[in-house]
Amino acid sequence: MKTLRALTLSVIAVACMATAHAQGLRPEVGKPLQQASDYLRQGKAREALAKAREADAVGGKTATEQLTIDRMKAAAAQRAGDMGTAIAALEAIAPRVGGAEAGQVAEQLAAAYAQQRNNARATEWMNKAIAAGNNSATIRQLQAYLQSASGDYAAIARDAGAAVAAAEQAGRRPDEGDLLRLADAQQRTGNNAGYSITLEKLLTWYPKRDYWNAHLGRLPRKPGFGDRFALDVMRLRLASGTLTRTEEFMEMAQLALQAGLPAEGRRIVEQGYKAGALGTGPEAARHQRLKDLAVRQEAEQKTALAGQASEAGSAKSGDDLVKVGQAYVSLGEVDKGLALIEQGIARGGLKRPDDARLRLGMAQLQSAAHKGKAAATLRGIKGTDGVADIARLWLVLNG
């Protein structure tokens, strides 16, 4: 409710209106209203409300005087937290104004009724504000609040989705609040596919760690997601700063070793040490053994890799060329590895062509000479087993 209180206090600056109308008012009305205006500027809402009531007590008021008094009374009562008085004043104003002010008054009434938890009346006045052409951020927040309070998450998804689509079609960044409302509504209505898409949009436009955690935490549970991408998910975690726990560094390093990438495994362990996640506590000796293993396997691979590349060159399928190329990339010989991966893809006969293109795109991201090609490579990956998801997320990280 704090947000709604803020909304009711922020829209109509009637102190200025009262001053503007003062010349057309009798002194017995204009003087207390001017004093009320001064009190409002000083933050003394109760004193301002008292002066507005003093003006209202004057007999024989003209229509202009009454309207100005009601405007002042509404503003002072809102700031004083007297919602009953504010609502009465605003409802007296509503039938007597038109244009933009009619939409503002309706907005004020919607917010005031929402603060009183009278959602039916709040919705009524919100709709009147929209009908009057008021589509302000305040109205959108009220709409979201009222829809949420009603539990109509289908309506929230529809309206938030329309706002996101309109922004995208106009070439604008969607509002973060609209994306969050859409994601929440999709999750509540069981639209898991839509929820994943919205999370990716949040990552694209607002790449916060919380959003990375949310998306990467659920990505491996996506229907059809391949178990072979466990290391890839952890790579994304490491790159996005969301891989922090000791057991995560250990698991990722072990997966790299199992994938035949000891140089990557060593770097992961070293990053764990640098982050303070490894090298301390009762398991410090185990951490060191893993590091020593990675260093030893890396040295062995450097010795054997040229021969493996020669063997892969004579193989019928390009899979071994891709694998050896990835190993060279992990050792820091990126351009040499890239050439081998490209040869493997060109040879064909690949068990999983999209996996090979993913390795190519990731390698291109690491090469100054080829980085410009990475986006086209990664965008061209269309697999449905998680490979395209991973490719898109690397594009987000390097966008």
Contacts in CASP RR format, 6 or more apart in sequence:
PFRMAT RR
TARGET T0000
AUTHOR 0000-0000-0000
METHOD contacts of the structure
MODEL  1
MKTLRALTLSVIAVACMATAHAQGLRPEVGKPLQQASDYLRQGKAREALA
KAREADAVGGKTATEQLTIDRMKAAAAQRAGDMGTAIAALEAIAPRVGGA
EAGQVAEQLAAAYAQQRNNARATEWMNKAIAAGNNSATIRQLQAYLQSAS
GDYAAIARDAGAAVAAAEQAGRRPDEGDLLRLADAQQRTGNNAGYSITLE
KLLTWYPKRDYWNAHLGRLPRKPGFGDRFALDVMRLRLASGTLTRTEEFM
EMAQLALQAGLPAEGRRIVEQGYKAGALGTGPEAARHQRLKDLAVRQEAE
QKTALAGQASEAGSAKSGDDLVKVGQAYVSLGEVDKGLALIEQGIARGGL
KRPDDARLRLGMAQLQSAAHKGKAAATLRGIKGTDGVADIARLWLVLNG
1 115 0 8 1.000
3 141 0 8 1.000
3 145 0 8 1.000
4 111 0 8 1.000
4 114 0 8 1.000
4 115 0 8 1.000
4 142 0 8 1.000
4 145 0 8 1.000
5 115 0 8 1.000
7 111 0 8 1.000
7 138 0 8 1.000
7 141 0 8 1.000
7 142 0 8 1.000
8 78 0 8 1.000
8 83 0 8 1.000
8 86 0 8 1.000
8 108 0 8 1.000
8 111 0 8 1.000
8 112 0 8 1.000
8 115 0 8 1.000
9 78 0 8 1.000
9 79 0 8 1.000
10 138 0 8 1.000
11 104 0 8 1.000
11 107 0 8 1.000
11 108 0 8 1.000
11 111 0 8 1.000
11 136 0 8 1.000
11 138 0 8 1.000
12 71 0 8 1.000
12 74 0 8 1.000
12 75 0 8 1.000
12 104 0 8 1.000
12 105 0 8 1.000
12 108 0 8 1.000
13 75 0 8 1.000
14 71 0 8 1.000
14 72 0 8 1.000
14 74 0 8 1.000
14 75 0 8 1.000
15 36 0 8 1.000
15 37 0 8 1.000
15 40 0 8 1.000
15 41 0 8 1.000
15 48 0 8 1.000
15 72 0 8 1.000
15 75 0 8 1.000
16 37 0 8 1.000
17 68 0 8 1.000
17 71 0 8 1.000
17 72 0 8 1.000
18 30 0 8 1.000
18 33 0 8 1.000
18 34 0 8 1.000
18 36 0 8 1.000
18 37 0 8 1.000
18 68 0 8 1.000
18 71 0 8 1.000
18 72 0 8 1.000
19 34 0 8 1.000
19 37 0 8 1.000
21 64 0 8 1.000
21 68 0 8 1.000
22 30 0 8 1.000
22 33 0 8 1.000
22 34 0 8 1.000
24 64 0 8 1.000
25 33 0 8 1.000
25 64 0 8 1.000
25 65 0 8 1.000
25 68 0 8 1.000
26 58 0 8 1.000
26 65 0 8 1.000
28 55 0 8 1.000
28 58 0 8 1.000
29 55 0 8 1.000
29 58 0 8 1.000
29 61 0 8 1.000
29 65 0 8 1.000
29 68 0 8 1.000
29 69 0 8 1.000
30 55 0 8 1.000
32 51 0 8 1.000
32 52 0 8 1.000
32 54 0 8 1.000
32 55 0 8 1.000
33 51 0 8 1.000
33 52 0 8 1.000
33 55 0 8 1.000
33 68 0 8 1.000
33 69 0 8 1.000
33 72 0 8 1.000
35 51 0 8 1.000
36 47 0 8 1.000
36 48 0 8 1.000
36 49 0 8 1.000
36 51 0 8 1.000
36 52 0 8 1.000
36 55 0 8 1.000
36 72 0 8 1.000
36 76 0 8 1.000
37 48 0 8 1.000
37 72 0 8 1.000
39 45 0 8 1.000
39 47 0 8 1.000
39 48 0 8 1.000
39 51 0 8 1.000
39 76 0 8 1.000
40 48 0 8 1.000
40 75 0 8 1.000
40 76 0 8 1.000
40 79 0 8 1.000
43 79 0 8 1.000
45 76 0 8 1.000
45 77 0 8 1.000
45 79 0 8 1.000
45 80 0 8 1.000
45 81 0 8 1.000
46 76 0 8 1.000
46 80 0 8 1.000
48 72 0 8 1.000
48 75 0 8 1.000
48 76 0 8 1.000
48 79 0 8 1.000
48 80 0 8 1.000
49 73 0 8 1.000
49 76 0 8 1.000
49 77 0 8 1.000
49 80 0 8 1.000
49 82 0 8 1.000
49 85 0 8 1.000
51 76 0 8 1.000
52 69 0 8 1.000
52 72 0 8 1.000
52 73 0 8 1.000
52 76 0 8 1.000
53 73 0 8 1.000
55 65 0 8 1.000
55 69 0 8 1.000
55 72 0 8 1.000
56 69 0 8 1.000
56 73 0 8 1.000
58 65 0 8 1.000
61 69 0 8 1.000
63 96 0 8 1.000
66 92 0 8 1.000
67 93 0 8 1.000
67 96 0 8 1.000
67 97 0 8 1.000
70 89 0 8 1.000
70 90 0 8 1.000
70 92 0 8 1.000
70 93 0 8 1.000
71 89 0 8 1.000
71 93 0 8 1.000
73 85 0 8 1.000
73 86 0 8 1.000
73 89 0 8 1.000
74 86 0 8 1.000
74 89 0 8 1.000
74 90 0 8 1.000
74 93 0 8 1.000
74 108 0 8 1.000
77 83 0 8 1.000
77 84 0 8 1.000
77 85 0 8 1.000
77 86 0 8 1.000
77 89 0 8 1.000
78 86 0 8 1.000
78 108 0 8 1.000
78 112 0 8 1.000
83 112 0 8 1.000
83 115 0 8 1.000
83 116 0 8 1.000
84 112 0 8 1.000
84 116 0 8 1.000
86 108 0 8 1.000
86 112 0 8 1.000
87 109 0 8 1.000
87 112 0 8 1.000
87 113 0 8 1.000
87 116 0 8 1.000
90 105 0 8 1.000
90 108 0 8 1.000
90 109 0 8 1.000
90 112 0 8 1.000
91 109 0 8 1.000
93 105 0 8 1.000
94 102 0 8 1.000
94 105 0 8 1.000
94 106 0 8 1.000
94 109 0 8 1.000
97 105 0 8 1.000
98 132 0 8 1.000
99 132 0 8 1.000
100 132 0 8 1.000
100 134 0 8 1.000
102 132 0 8 1.000
103 128 0 8 1.000
103 129 0 8 1.000
103 132 0 8 1.000
103 133 0 8 1.000
103 134 0 8 1.000
104 129 0 8 1.000
104 134 0 8 1.000
106 125 0 8 1.000
106 126 0 8 1.000
106 128 0 8 1.000
106 129 0 8 1.000
106 132 0 8 1.000
106 134 0 8 1.000
107 125 0 8 1.000
107 126 0 8 1.000
107 129 0 8 1.000
107 134 0 8 1.000
107 136 0 8 1.000
107 138 0 8 1.000
107 139 0 8 1.000
107 142 0 8 1.000
109 121 0 8 1.000
109 125 0 8 1.000
110 122 0 8 1.000
110 123 0 8 1.000
110 124 0 8 1.000
110 125 0 8 1.000
110 126 0 8 1.000
110 128 0 8 1.000
110 129 0 8 1.000
110 139 0 8 1.000
110 142 0 8 1.000
111 122 0 8 1.000
111 138 0 8 1.000
111 142 0 8 1.000
113 119 0 8 1.000
113 121 0 8 1.000
113 122 0 8 1.000
113 125 0 8 1.000
114 122 0 8 1.000
114 142 0 8 1.000
114 145 0 8 1.000
114 146 0 8 1.000
119 146 0 8 1.000
119 149 0 8 1.000
119 150 0 8 1.000
122 142 0 8 1.000
122 146 0 8 1.000
123 146 0 8 1.000
126 139 0 8 1.000
126 142 0 8 1.000
126 143 0 8 1.000
126 146 0 8 1.000
129 139 0 8 1.000
130 139 0 8 1.000
140 163 0 8 1.000
140 178 0 8 1.000
143 159 0 8 1.000
144 156 0 8 1.000
144 159 0 8 1.000
144 160 0 8 1.000
144 181 0 8 1.000
147 153 0 8 1.000
147 155 0 8 1.000
147 156 0 8 1.000
147 159 0 8 1.000
148 156 0 8 1.000
153 184 0 8 1.000
153 185 0 8 1.000
153 188 0 8 1.000
153 189 0 8 1.000
154 185 0 8 1.000
154 189 0 8 1.000
156 181 0 8 1.000
156 182 0 8 1.000
156 184 0 8 1.000
156 185 0 8 1.000
157 182 0 8 1.000
157 185 0 8 1.000
157 186 0 8 1.000
157 189 0 8 1.000
157 191 0 8 1.000
160 177 0 8 1.000
160 178 0 8 1.000
160 179 0 8 1.000
160 181 0 8 1.000
160 182 0 8 1.000
160 185 0 8 1.000
161 178 0 8 1.000
161 182 0 8 1.000
163 174 0 8 1.000
163 175 0 8 1.000
163 178 0 8 1.000
164 174 0 8 1.000
164 175 0 8 1.000
164 178 0 8 1.000
164 179 0 8 1.000
164 182 0 8 1.000
164 198 0 8 1.000
164 201 0 8 1.000
167 173 0 8 1.000
167 174 0 8 1.000
167 175 0 8 1.000
167 178 0 8 1.000
168 174 0 8 1.000
173 205 0 8 1.000
174 201 0 8 1.000
174 205 0 8 1.000
176 202 0 8 1.000
176 205 0 8 1.000
176 206 0 8 1.000
179 198 0 8 1.000
179 201 0 8 1.000
179 202 0 8 1.000
179 205 0 8 1.000
179 206 0 8 1.000
180 202 0 8 1.000
182 198 0 8 1.000
183 195 0 8 1.000
183 198 0 8 1.000
183 199 0 8 1.000
183 202 0 8 1.000
186 192 0 8 1.000
186 194 0 8 1.000
186 195 0 8 1.000
186 198 0 8 1.000
187 195 0 8 1.000
192 222 0 8 1.000
196 215 0 8 1.000
196 218 0 8 1.000
196 219 0 8 1.000
196 222 0 8 1.000
196 389 0 8 1.000
199 211 0 8 1.000
199 214 0 8 1.000
199 215 0 8 1.000
200 215 0 8 1.000
200 392 0 8 1.000
200 393 0 8 1.000
200 396 0 8 1.000
202 208 0 8 1.000
202 211 0 8 1.000
202 215 0 8 1.000
203 211 0 8 1.000
203 212 0 8 1.000
203 215 0 8 1.000
203 393 0 8 1.000
203 396 0 8 1.000
204 396 0 8 1.000
207 240 0 8 1.000
207 396 0 8 1.000
207 397 0 8 1.000
209 240 0 8 1.000
209 241 0 8 1.000
209 242 0 8 1.000
212 236 0 8 1.000
212 237 0 8 1.000
212 240 0 8 1.000
212 241 0 8 1.000
212 242 0 8 1.000
213 242 0 8 1.000
215 393 0 8 1.000
216 233 0 8 1.000
216 236 0 8 1.000
216 237 0 8 1.000
216 240 0 8 1.000
216 242 0 8 1.000
216 393 0 8 1.000
217 233 0 8 1.000
219 225 0 8 1.000
219 233 0 8 1.000
219 386 0 8 1.000
219 389 0 8 1.000
220 229 0 8 1.000
220 230 0 8 1.000
220 233 0 8 1.000
222 386 0 8 1.000
222 389 0 8 1.000
224 384 0 8 1.000
224 385 0 8 1.000
224 386 0 8 1.000
225 385 0 8 1.000
225 386 0 8 1.000
225 389 0 8 1.000
226 385 0 8 1.000
226 386 0 8 1.000
228 355 0 8 1.000
229 386 0 8 1.000
229 387 0 8 1.000
229 390 0 8 1.000
230 255 0 8 1.000
231 252 0 8 1.000
231 255 0 8 1.000
231 256 0 8 1.000
231 259 0 8 1.000
232 358 0 8 1.000
232 390 0 8 1.000
233 390 0 8 1.000
234 243 0 8 1.000
234 248 0 8 1.000
234 251 0 8 1.000
234 252 0 8 1.000
234 255 0 8 1.000
235 252 0 8 1.000
236 390 0 8 1.000
236 393 0 8 1.000
236 394 0 8 1.000
236 397 0 8 1.000
237 243 0 8 1.000
237 248 0 8 1.000
237 252 0 8 1.000
238 252 0 8 1.000
238 268 0 8 1.000
238 271 0 8 1.000
239 397 0 8 1.000
240 397 0 8 1.000
243 249 0 8 1.000
243 252 0 8 1.000
244 275 0 8 1.000
244 277 0 8 1.000
245 277 0 8 1.000
246 277 0 8 1.000
246 278 0 8 1.000
246 283 0 8 1.000
248 277 0 8 1.000
249 268 0 8 1.000
249 269 0 8 1.000
249 271 0 8 1.000
249 272 0 8 1.000
249 275 0 8 1.000
249 277 0 8 1.000
249 278 0 8 1.000
250 278 0 8 1.000
250 286 0 8 1.000
250 287 0 8 1.000
250 290 0 8 1.000
252 265 0 8 1.000
252 268 0 8 1.000
253 265 0 8 1.000
253 266 0 8 1.000
253 268 0 8 1.000
253 269 0 8 1.000
253 290 0 8 1.000
253 294 0 8 1.000
254 290 0 8 1.000
256 262 0 8 1.000
256 264 0 8 1.000
256 265 0 8 1.000
256 268 0 8 1.000
256 294 0 8 1.000
257 265 0 8 1.000
257 293 0 8 1.000
257 294 0 8 1.000
257 297 0 8 1.000
260 297 0 8 1.000
260 301 0 8 1.000
260 327 0 8 1.000
261 326 0 8 1.000
261 327 0 8 1.000
261 330 0 8 1.000
262 293 0 8 1.000
262 294 0 8 1.000
262 295 0 8 1.000
262 296 0 8 1.000
262 297 0 8 1.000
262 298 0 8 1.000
262 300 0 8 1.000
262 301 0 8 1.000
263 294 0 8 1.000
263 298 0 8 1.000
263 301 0 8 1.000
263 327 0 8 1.000
263 330 0 8 1.000
263 331 0 8 1.000
263 332 0 8 1.000
264 330 0 8 1.000
265 294 0 8 1.000
266 291 0 8 1.000
266 294 0 8 1.000
266 295 0 8 1.000
266 298 0 8 1.000
269 278 0 8 1.000
269 287 0 8 1.000
269 290 0 8 1.000
269 291 0 8 1.000
269 294 0 8 1.000
270 291 0 8 1.000
272 278 0 8 1.000
273 279 0 8 1.000
273 287 0 8 1.000
273 291 0 8 1.000
278 284 0 8 1.000
278 287 0 8 1.000
278 291 0 8 1.000
279 287 0 8 1.000
279 288 0 8 1.000
298 331 0 8 1.000
301 327 0 8 1.000
301 331 0 8 1.000
302 331 0 8 1.000
305 324 0 8 1.000
305 327 0 8 1.000
305 328 0 8 1.000
305 331 0 8 1.000
308 320 0 8 1.000
308 324 0 8 1.000
308 327 0 8 1.000
309 321 0 8 1.000
309 324 0 8 1.000
309 325 0 8 1.000
309 328 0 8 1.000
309 340 0 8 1.000
311 320 0 8 1.000
312 318 0 8 1.000
312 320 0 8 1.000
312 321 0 8 1.000
312 323 0 8 1.000
312 324 0 8 1.000
312 340 0 8 1.000
313 320 0 8 1.000
313 321 0 8 1.000
313 343 0 8 1.000
315 321 0 8 1.000
316 347 0 8 1.000
316 349 0 8 1.000
317 347 0 8 1.000
317 348 0 8 1.000
317 349 0 8 1.000
317 350 0 8 1.000
317 351 0 8 1.000
318 343 0 8 1.000
318 344 0 8 1.000
318 345 0 8 1.000
318 347 0 8 1.000
318 348 0 8 1.000
318 349 0 8 1.000
318 350 0 8 1.000
318 356 0 8 1.000
319 344 0 8 1.000
319 349 0 8 1.000
319 350 0 8 1.000
319 351 0 8 1.000
319 356 0 8 1.000
321 340 0 8 1.000
321 341 0 8 1.000
321 343 0 8 1.000
321 344 0 8 1.000
321 347 0 8 1.000
322 340 0 8 1.000
322 341 0 8 1.000
322 344 0 8 1.000
322 345 0 8 1.000
322 350 0 8 1.000
322 356 0 8 1.000
322 359 0 8 1.000
324 337 0 8 1.000
324 340 0 8 1.000
325 336 0 8 1.000
325 337 0 8 1.000
325 338 0 8 1.000
325 340 0 8 1.000
325 341 0 8 1.000
325 359 0 8 1.000
325 363 0 8 1.000
326 337 0 8 1.000
326 341 0 8 1.000
326 359 0 8 1.000
326 363 0 8 1.000
327 337 0 8 1.000
328 334 0 8 1.000
328 336 0 8 1.000
328 337 0 8 1.000
328 340 0 8 1.000
329 337 0 8 1.000
329 338 0 8 1.000
329 341 0 8 1.000
329 359 0 8 1.000
329 362 0 8 1.000
329 363 0 8 1.000
329 366 0 8 1.000
334 363 0 8 1.000
334 366 0 8 1.000
334 367 0 8 1.000
335 367 0 8 1.000
335 369 0 8 1.000
335 370 0 8 1.000
337 363 0 8 1.000
338 360 0 8 1.000
338 363 0 8 1.000
338 364 0 8 1.000
338 367 0 8 1.000
338 370 0 8 1.000
341 356 0 8 1.000
341 359 0 8 1.000
341 360 0 8 1.000
341 363 0 8 1.000
342 360 0 8 1.000
344 350 0 8 1.000
344 356 0 8 1.000
345 353 0 8 1.000
345 356 0 8 1.000
345 357 0 8 1.000
345 360 0 8 1.000
350 356 0 8 1.000
352 387 0 8 1.000
354 381 0 8 1.000
354 382 0 8 1.000
354 383 0 8 1.000
354 387 0 8 1.000
354 388 0 8 1.000
355 387 0 8 1.000
357 377 0 8 1.000
357 378 0 8 1.000
357 380 0 8 1.000
357 381 0 8 1.000
357 391 0 8 1.000
358 378 0 8 1.000
358 381 0 8 1.000
358 387 0 8 1.000
358 390 0 8 1.000
358 391 0 8 1.000
360 377 0 8 1.000
361 373 0 8 1.000
361 374 0 8 1.000
361 377 0 8 1.000
361 378 0 8 1.000
361 391 0 8 1.000
361 394 0 8 1.000
362 374 0 8 1.000
362 394 0 8 1.000
363 370 0 8 1.000
364 370 0 8 1.000
364 371 0 8 1.000
364 372 0 8 1.000
364 373 0 8 1.000
364 374 0 8 1.000
364 377 0 8 1.000
365 371 0 8 1.000
365 374 0 8 1.000
365 394 0 8 1.000
365 398 0 8 1.000
374 394 0 8 1.000
374 398 0 8 1.000
375 395 0 8 1.000
375 398 0 8 1.000
378 391 0 8 1.000
378 392 0 8 1.000
378 394 0 8 1.000
378 395 0 8 1.000
379 391 0 8 1.000
379 395 0 8 1.000
380 391 0 8 1.000
381 387 0 8 1.000
381 388 0 8 1.000
381 391 0 8 1.000
382 388 0 8 1.000
END
